Amino acid sequence: MIQTSLVKLVPAHHFYQQLLKAVDFRFVRPLFEPFYSTMGRPSLDPIVFIKLQLVAHLENITSDRKLLELANLHLGIRAFLGYALEQPLPWHSTLSRTRQRVPISVFEACFTHIIGLCIHKGLVSGHTQVIDSAYIKANASMSRLKRKPAIWSSETTSSLSKPNAPRLTASVDRLQHIHRFHKNIKKAAPNKTGQLFSNLTHYSPTDPDARIAFKTGKPRQLAYMTSVSVDAAQHVITHIQAGSADRRDSRNLLPIIDTTQERLREFGVAICNVVADAGYSSGENYEQLEIRGLTGFVSPHGKYKDERPGFHYDVKSDSYTCSQGKRLAFDKLLVDKQGNPKKRYLAKASDCKDCDLCEPCKGKKASEKRLHHTYYKAQYERMVERLSSRFGKRMMRIRSATVEPVLGSLINYYGLRQINTRSREAAAKVMYVAAMAYNLKKYLRFTSVEQSGMVIALPVPDQFYYILIYFCNSHPSYRTGLGNVQTNCGLEFAHFPDPFYNSYGCCTT
C-alpha cells in the first residue's frame, strides 16, 4: 500500500493520478495468470509490469535502466505503481525477462481492452479507418551484415555464418540484375568506398528478422515496418503491427483490415470506409475491398494508365479500337514477372500489314499490334472515379491529417524512434504498448459533448408574403429566372425544390 504521506505529495490533477482513477488496471491479471507459476519466489506483479511499460512510452524512454532510474526519483510514478518511498523497485533485467517470456497474444489482448474503453467513451466511430506505415530502426548495425550462404552450401558451422542463418533463395536472374546494378553504381562513383547490400543476398546475424530499409535521400538502415490503422473520429489507433521492412505495403492492407474488423466487431462497431495512400494500391486489394463491402479510397500507383493514346477501349466487347478503325480483340490472360495478372489484346496481322502507321505503332519485328492492361481494370476505373469526386478528395485530405500526425507522435514522443529489442515478435510487443500509451492519453483527455437541439421560433408571414411564396413555388420559372426571393426568416428558397420547404416557404431541413 502507498503511504499516506506519498499520496499527499502528488497532486490530484497529476497525469498519472488521473490515469490511475480513470482506468482499472485489474484487467491485466487474468490475462497474465496462465503464464505465472504458483510455486517458487513471487514474480513481478503483472499490473506493475504493464504500468512500467506504459510509463516508458509516455516518458519517451527506450531503455529499461533509464526507466527505473526515473521511477526511483519520480514521486508521481511511484504513486502510480503503488510503491512506497522505502520500497525498492524491480530490477531492470526483470522487466526484460518478463517481456520476453510473456507471449504477444497477451499484449494484443491488453491493447484490445484499451480499444474497448475508448469505444465505450465515444472516441471510436469505426466508420472510416485510415492506414499508413513507417520504418522503425532496429537494434542492429549495417556494418555487421553477413552474406547469405547458398542453399547447396555446406558451410553452416563456419565463422562466416550461423547454423540458423537464412539461406540464399533469390533466382539466378535476380542475382544477375543485382550484380549489374552494383557495377553501374561503381562506374558512376569509382572513388566511393561504400558497399551496397540487398535483403536477397545479406542478413543481420544480430537480428535476423530485421530488414534493410531504403528511402530516397536517406541512408539505408536495418528496420522494421510498423503499420497502423487509425480511426478518423478522434485519431485513436485501432490496430498496429510489426512487419518486414522489405515487404510491400499493398500486401499488408487486407490483413490489417481483417484484424481491425474482427477487433471492432467484438464491440459492435462496423467499418465502412478504408483510406490509404498509393503504396497500398493493387487491383487485388480493390477487388477484395468490394467483396468485403467496404468503400476504398486508395490512390492508384503511378504506373497505372487508364487510357492508351490512339486507342479506344469498349467495355461491352472487351476490345480496343485503334485510330485507323482496326479492332484489337482479347487474346489471353498473362502473368508478368511480378506475379500480376494482365490481359493481352491482339490485332490481326492482315490489318496491321496494310496500315500507314504500321511500323511506328507495332515496331519493326512484331507482326501485329499488342496491348496489355491489368486484369482489374474495372476496379481501377471505379477507384479513380471515386477519388476524383468531391467526397474522395475530402477523404484524401482526411488521410494526411489523421494518420501522419499519429505516426509522427509515436516515433518522436512515444519511444518508437528505435526498437531496442530483437526479433519481430519482441518489436510487435513494444509497438502494442506504445499504441496503448497513445490511446490512453487520448482517453484521459477526451470529454464527450452532448449535442443539444435548438428550436427557433419564426414569425408567421402576413397574407401578402404567403400569397407571393405560394405563387413562386407553383411556377418553376420564377425559381430560375427571377433570382432569389426571401421570406421573413431570411432563408432563400428560390433555388431549392419544393420538398425542402413547408407551407410558409421556410426551410424544413
C-alpha positions in Angstrom: 0.0 0.0 0.0 1.1 3.5 -0.7 1.9 5.6 2.3 -0.5 8.5 3.0 2.4 11.0 3.0 3.4 9.9 -0.5 -0.2 10.3 -1.8 -0.4 13.8 -0.3 2.8 14.8 -2.1 1.4 14.0 -5.5 -1.3 16.5 -6.7 -4.7 15.1 -7.6 -4.5 16.7 -11.1 -1.2 15.0 -11.9 -1.4 13.0 -15.1 -0.6 9.6 -13.5 -3.1 10.1 -10.7 -5.8 11.0 -13.2 -4.9 7.9 -15.2 -5.0 5.7 -12.1 -8.5 7.0 -11.3 -9.8 6.7 -14.9 -8.5 3.1 -15.7 -8.9 0.0 -13.6 -5.8 -2.0 -14.4 -7.0 -5.1 -12.7 -8.0 -6.5 -16.1 -4.3 -7.3 -16.6 -4.1 -10.1 -14.0 -6.4 -12.6 -15.7 -4.5 -12.2 -19.0 -1.1 -12.9 -17.3 -2.3 -15.6 -14.9 -1.8 -18.6 -17.2 1.8 -17.7 -17.6 2.7 -17.2 -14.0 3.8 -20.0 -11.7 2.1 -20.6 -8.3 5.3 -22.0 -6.9 8.7 -20.6 -6.1 9.7 -17.0 -5.5 7.0 -14.4 -6.1 7.1 -12.9 -9.6 6.7 -9.3 -10.7 3.2 -8.1 -10.4 1.7 -8.0 -14.0 0.0 -4.7 -13.2 3.3 -3.2 -12.2 4.9 -4.6 -15.3 2.2 -3.1 -17.6 2.3 0.2 -15.8 6.1 0.4 -16.1 5.9 -0.3 -19.8 3.3 2.4 -20.3 5.4 4.9 -18.3 8.4 4.1 -20.6 6.4 5.1 -23.7 4.6 8.0 -22.0 8.0 9.4 -21.0 9.6 8.5 -24.4 12.2 6.2 -22.8 13.5 3.2 -24.7 15.9 1.8 -22.0 14.7 -0.3 -19.0 17.6 1.1 -16.9 16.7 4.7 -17.7 13.1 3.9 -16.9 13.8 2.6 -13.4 16.2 5.4 -12.7 13.4 7.9 -13.4 10.8 5.8 -11.5 13.1 5.8 -8.4 13.2 9.6 -8.4 9.6 10.4 -9.6 7.0 10.5 -6.8 4.2 10.5 -9.3 5.4 7.4 -10.9 5.9 5.7 -7.6 2.4 6.5 -6.5 1.1 5.3 -9.9 2.9 2.0 -9.5 1.7 1.6 -5.9 5.2 1.6 -4.3 6.1 3.4 -1.0 9.2 5.6 -0.7 11.2 2.9 1.1 10.2 0.0 -1.2 12.7 -1.0 -3.9 11.5 -1.1 -7.5 12.0 -4.1 -9.7 15.4 -4.8 -11.3 15.7 -3.8 -14.9 16.5 -7.4 -16.0 13.2 -8.5 -14.5 11.4 -6.3 -17.0 13.4 -7.7 -19.9 12.8 -11.3 -18.9 9.1 -10.7 -18.3 8.7 -9.1 -21.7 10.5 -12.0 -23.4 8.5 -14.8 -21.7 5.0 -13.3 -22.0 3.6 -14.2 -25.4 2.5 -11.5 -27.9 -1.2 -12.5 -27.5 -1.2 -11.1 -24.0 0.0 -7.7 -25.2 -2.6 -7.7 -28.0 -5.3 -8.6 -25.5 -4.3 -5.6 -23.4 -4.4 -3.3 -26.4 -7.8 -4.6 -27.4 -9.1 -3.9 -23.8 -7.9 -0.3 -24.1 -9.7 0.0 -27.5 -12.9 -1.2 -25.8 -12.5 1.6 -23.2 -12.1 4.2 -26.0 -15.2 2.8 -27.8 -17.4 2.9 -24.6 -16.3 6.5 -24.1 -17.2 7.5 -27.6 -13.8 8.1 -29.1 -14.1 5.4 -31.9 -16.8 5.6 -34.6 -15.4 2.9 -36.8 -16.9 4.5 -39.9 -13.5 5.5 -41.5 -10.2 3.8 -40.9 -7.0 5.4 -42.2 -4.0 3.1 -42.8 -0.3 4.0 -43.2 3.1 2.7 -42.2 6.6 3.9 -41.3 10.1 2.4 -40.8 11.3 1.9 -37.2 15.0 1.5 -36.7 16.1 -1.9 -35.4 18.7 -2.7 -32.8 21.2 -3.9 -35.3 24.1 -2.4 -37.3 24.6 -2.4 -41.0 28.3 -2.9 -40.5 27.7 -6.5 -39.2 25.8 -7.8 -42.1 26.7 -11.2 -43.4 26.3 -12.8 -46.8 23.6 -15.5 -47.0 25.0 -18.9 -47.7 23.7 -20.7 -50.8 21.2 -23.5 -50.4 23.7 -26.1 -51.6 26.5 -24.7 -49.5 27.7 -26.8 -46.5 29.4 -24.0 -44.5 26.7 -23.9 -41.8 29.2 -24.1 -39.0 31.9 -21.8 -40.3 32.8 -18.5 -38.7 31.1 -16.6 -41.5 27.6 -17.9 -40.9 25.5 -19.2 -38.0 23.7 -22.6 -38.1 20.3 -20.8 -38.3 21.4 -18.3 -40.9 18.8 -17.7 -43.7 19.8 -19.3 -47.0 20.1 -17.6 -50.4 16.8 -18.2 -52.2 16.9 -15.5 -54.9 16.8 -16.7 -58.6 19.8 -16.5 -60.8 18.2 -13.8 -63.0 17.5 -11.7 -59.9 21.1 -12.1 -58.7 22.5 -11.1 -62.1 20.3 -8.0 -62.0 21.7 -7.0 -58.6 25.3 -7.5 -59.8 24.7 -5.4 -62.8 23.1 -2.7 -60.7 26.2 -2.7 -58.3 28.6 -2.5 -61.3 26.8 0.6 -62.7 27.0 2.3 -59.3 30.7 1.6 -59.1 31.2 3.0 -62.5 29.3 6.1 -61.7 31.2 6.7 -58.4 34.5 4.8 -58.6 36.1 6.8 -55.8 33.5 5.9 -53.1 34.3 3.0 -50.8 30.8 2.2 -49.6 29.1 -1.1 -50.3 25.5 -1.8 -51.4 23.6 -4.5 -49.6 20.4 -6.2 -50.5 18.0 -8.3 -48.5 18.3 -11.0 -51.1 22.0 -11.5 -50.5 22.7 -10.3 -46.9 21.2 -10.7 -43.4 21.9 -9.4 -39.9 23.2 -12.1 -37.5 22.3 -9.8 -34.6 18.7 -9.6 -35.5 17.8 -11.9 -38.4 14.2 -10.6 -38.6 15.4 -7.0 -39.3 15.5 -6.0 -43.0 17.4 -3.3 -44.9 15.1 -0.3 -45.5 15.7 2.3 -48.1 14.1 5.7 -48.7 15.1 8.2 -51.4 17.5 10.7 -50.0 18.2 8.7 -46.8 20.8 6.2 -45.9 19.9 2.5 -45.7 19.3 1.1 -42.3 18.1 -2.1 -40.6 14.5 -1.5 -39.6 11.0 -2.9 -39.0 7.8 -1.8 -40.7 5.1 -0.5 -38.3 1.6 -0.4 -39.9 -1.2 1.4 -38.1 -4.9 1.7 -38.6 -6.3 5.0 -37.1 -10.0 5.8 -36.6 -10.8 9.2 -38.2 -13.1 10.3 -35.4 -10.7 11.1 -32.6 -7.4 9.6 -34.1 -7.5 6.5 -31.9 -5.2 3.7 -33.0 -7.4 0.6 -33.7 -4.6 -1.7 -34.9 -0.8 -1.8 -35.0 1.6 -4.5 -36.2 5.2 -5.1 -36.9 6.2 -6.2 -40.4 9.2 -6.8 -42.5 10.8 -3.6 -43.9 11.2 -5.3 -47.3 7.6 -6.2 -47.7 5.3 -4.1 -49.9 2.6 -2.1 -48.2 0.0 -3.5 -50.6 0.4 -7.0 -49.2 -0.3 -5.7 -45.7 -3.6 -4.0 -46.4 -6.0 -6.9 -46.3 -4.5 -8.5 -43.1 -4.7 -5.1 -41.4 -8.4 -4.6 -42.4 -9.4 -8.1 -41.4 -7.8 -7.8 -38.0 -9.2 -4.4 -37.4 -12.7 -5.5 -38.5 -12.5 -8.5 -36.2 -11.4 -6.4 -33.2 -14.0 -3.7 -33.6 -16.8 -6.2 -34.3 -16.3 -7.6 -30.8 -17.6 -4.2 -29.5 -20.4 -3.9 -32.1 -18.5 -1.3 -34.3 -18.6 -1.7 -38.1 -16.2 -0.3 -40.7 -17.5 1.5 -43.8 -14.5 3.4 -45.4 -10.8 2.5 -45.8 -8.4 5.3 -46.7 -4.7 4.7 -47.6 -2.0 6.1 -49.9 -0.8 4.8 -53.2 1.6 2.3 -51.6 -1.4 0.1 -50.7 -2.9 0.1 -54.2 -3.3 -3.0 -56.2 -6.1 -4.5 -58.3 -6.5 -7.4 -56.0 -6.9 -5.1 -53.0 -9.5 -3.1 -54.8 -11.5 -6.2 -55.6 -11.2 -7.6 -52.1 -12.4 -4.3 -50.6 -15.5 -4.5 -52.8 -16.1 -8.2 -51.8 -15.9 -7.2 -48.2 -18.5 -4.4 -48.7 -16.0 -1.7 -47.9 -15.6 1.6 -49.7 -11.9 2.1 -50.5 -10.1 5.4 -51.1 -6.6 4.2 -52.2 -4.8 6.2 -54.9 -3.6 4.0 -57.8 0.1 3.6 -58.2 1.8 5.9 -60.7 2.4 3.0 -63.2 -1.3 2.6 -63.8 -2.6 4.0 -67.1 -6.3 4.4 -67.6 -6.1 5.4 -71.3 -4.0 4.3 -74.2 -3.2 7.2 -76.6 -4.6 6.4 -80.1 -6.8 3.5 -78.8 -10.3 3.4 -77.5 -11.5 0.7 -75.2 -15.0 -0.8 -75.4 -16.3 -2.3 -72.2 -19.1 -4.4 -73.7 -17.0 -6.1 -76.4 -13.8 -6.1 -74.2 -11.7 -4.9 -77.1 -9.7 -1.9 -78.3 -10.1 0.1 -81.5 -7.1 2.0 -83.0 -7.2 5.3 -84.7 -7.5 3.6 -88.1 -10.6 1.8 -87.0 -9.0 -1.7 -86.6 -10.1 -3.9 -83.7 -7.8 -5.5 -81.2 -9.6 -8.4 -79.6 -8.9 -10.1 -76.3 -6.3 -12.8 -76.7 -5.4 -14.4 -73.4 -4.6 -13.8 -69.7 -0.9 -13.5 -68.8 1.1 -13.2 -65.6 4.1 -10.8 -65.5 7.4 -11.4 -63.7 6.0 -9.7 -60.5 3.0 -12.1 -60.5 0.4 -9.6 -61.6 -2.3 -10.9 -64.0 -2.7 -9.0 -67.2 -5.0 -9.2 -70.3 -3.5 -9.2 -73.8 -5.2 -7.8 -76.9 -4.1 -8.5 -80.4 -4.8 -7.1 -83.8 -4.9 -9.2 -87.0 -1.7 -9.3 -88.9 -3.5 -8.6 -92.1 -5.0 -5.4 -90.6 -1.6 -4.1 -89.5 0.2 -5.1 -92.7 -1.5 -2.5 -94.9 -1.7 0.3 -92.3 0.2 3.5 -92.9 1.2 3.7 -89.2 2.3 0.1 -89.0 6.0 0.4 -88.1 5.8 3.3 -85.6 2.7 1.6 -84.0 3.8 -2.0 -83.5 7.5 -1.8 -84.0 9.9 -3.4 -86.6 9.9 -7.0 -85.5 6.3 -7.6 -84.3 3.8 -8.8 -86.9 0.8 -7.3 -85.2 0.0 -4.7 -82.5 -0.3 -5.9 -78.9 -1.8 -4.1 -75.9 -1.8 -5.1 -72.3 -3.8 -3.9 -69.4 -4.4 -5.1 -65.8 -6.9 -7.8 -65.1 -8.5 -5.4 -62.6 -9.1 -2.5 -65.0 -12.8 -2.1 -63.9 -11.8 -1.9 -60.3 -9.1 0.7 -61.1 -11.6 2.8 -63.0 -14.1 2.8 -60.2 -11.5 3.8 -57.8 -10.2 6.6 -60.0 -13.8 7.9 -60.4 -14.4 7.7 -56.7 -11.2 9.6 -55.8 -11.9 12.3 -58.4 -15.2 13.2 -56.7 -15.6 15.9 -54.2 -16.0 13.4 -51.4 -13.0 11.4 -52.5 -10.7 14.5 -52.4 -12.0 15.2 -48.9 -11.2 11.7 -47.8 -7.6 12.0 -49.0 -7.2 15.3 -47.1 -8.5 13.4 -44.0 -5.9 10.8 -44.6 -3.0 13.2 -44.4 -4.5 15.0 -41.4 -5.2 11.8 -39.4 -2.6 9.1 -39.7 0.5 11.0 -40.4 0.4 13.0 -37.1 -0.2 9.7 -35.3 2.9 8.1 -36.7 4.9 11.2 -36.1 3.8 11.2 -32.4 4.6 7.5 -32.0 8.1 7.9 -33.4 9.1 11.2 -31.7 7.2 11.1 -28.4 6.2 7.5 -27.6 9.5 5.7 -27.8 9.3 4.2 -31.3 12.3 6.0 -32.8 14.2 2.8 -32.4 13.3 -0.8 -31.3 15.8 -1.8 -28.6 14.5 -5.4 -28.5 15.4 -8.1 -31.1 13.1 -10.3 -33.2 9.9 -9.3 -34.9 7.7 -10.7 -32.1 9.5 -8.5 -29.5 9.2 -5.5 -31.7 5.4 -6.1 -32.0 5.1 -6.2 -28.2 6.8 -2.8 -28.0 4.5 -1.4 -30.6 1.4 -2.6 -28.9 2.4 -0.9 -25.6 3.3 2.3 -27.5 -0.2 2.3 -29.1 -1.8 1.6 -25.7 0.0 4.6 -24.2 -1.1 6.8 -27.1 -4.7 5.7 -26.8 -4.8 6.1 -23.0 -3.7 9.7 -23.3 -6.5 10.3 -25.8 -8.9 8.5 -23.5 -7.9 10.6 -20.5 -8.1 14.0 -22.3 -11.4 13.3 -24.2 -14.5 15.0 -22.9 -17.8 14.0 -24.6 -20.0 16.9 -25.5 -23.7 16.2 -25.9 -25.3 18.0 -28.8 -28.4 19.8 -27.7 -31.2 20.6 -30.1 -32.0 24.2 -30.9 -35.5 25.4 -31.7 -36.0 28.8 -33.4 -39.4 30.5 -33.3 -40.1 32.1 -36.7 -42.7 34.8 -37.2 -45.8 33.9 -39.2 -45.7 35.7 -42.5 -48.6 38.0 -43.3 -51.1 37.4 -46.1 -49.1 39.2 -48.9 -45.9 37.1 -48.3 -48.0 33.9 -48.1 -49.5 34.6 -51.5 -46.2 35.6 -53.0 -44.5 32.4 -51.7 -47.3 30.2 -52.9 -47.2 31.8 -56.4 -43.4 31.4 -56.8 -43.4 27.8 -55.6 -46.1 26.9 -58.1 -44.2 28.5 -61.0 -40.7 26.9 -61.7 -39.7 29.8 -64.0 -39.6 32.2 -61.0 -37.0 30.0 -59.3 -34.5 30.2 -62.1 -35.3 33.4 -63.9 -36.2 36.0 -61.2 -33.5 35.4 -58.7 -33.8 34.6 -55.1 -36.9 35.6 -53.0 -36.5 35.6 -49.2 -39.1 35.0 -46.5 -39.4 36.8 -43.2 -37.0 34.3 -41.7 -34.3 35.4 -44.2 -33.9 32.0 -45.8 -33.5 31.7 -49.6 -35.9 29.2 -51.3 -35.9 30.1 -55.0 -33.1 27.7 -55.9 -34.3 24.7 -53.9 -37.0 22.2 -54.7 -40.4 22.3 -53.1 -39.9 19.4 -50.6 -37.3 21.4 -48.8 -40.0 24.0 -47.7 -43.1 23.9 -45.6 -46.3 25.8 -46.4 -44.7 29.0 -45.3 -41.7 28.7 -47.6 -39.3 28.2 -44.7 -36.6 25.5 -44.9 -37.7 22.3 -43.1 -34.3 20.6 -43.1 
